[in-house]
Amino acid sequence: MMTPSSLDSTIYNLFEFRPRKGDLKKLEIVKAAIDCLAVEGPESMTYEAIAKRLNTRRAHIAYHFADKNDIYLTAVKYILATAQQITIDHLTKAETGKEMLENYIKSYFLWARENPQQLSVMLLFYYLCSLKDEYRDLHGQIRKAGIDRLNYILSTKLEKKLSPQAIQLISREIQSLITGMMIDAHTTKERTLDQAETDLIEIAWNLINKA
């Protein structure tokens, strides 16, 4: 079985977005902001709306966060930490390279099923990436981390040996498909998240077998 220690240098340290320990008040605010964004939309995410959800005062929110952008950016990082932990948990359960690749893909869809509000907030994040370099840079880190993880799996854990060029191409393709197919499942009636997950695993193996 893949152990945490065997993954530390290649996966655990690729991408660190973890909320500060003990900062429970800020975490409460972030969770309320995610709920507000997902249910009512970005225009309705005000200090007053968040405070109302927490049954507290506006000043309490302002004390912890200087502006709404700070709240939103922290919320995105919290979402990334949640998704990353699910991915790590799934990867450490894999006993073969095949399971590791499939568990990597499954972890994203498990996160999406368990946290639909977080997925909705990430759609807003993608929009902001088109407007602000700060968000675009963060998204670039997310993408690179996913591609690096897939590179690690494809280059060291599969029985089939692939060329470096094929590994890079397939890694980018799978990572792009994960995002695209989750968004499609969340925003259209074309297929469910379960169906998208099954289809993507099949597509991933087709890419690998044809390489």
Disulfide bonds with the S-S distance in Angstrom:
none
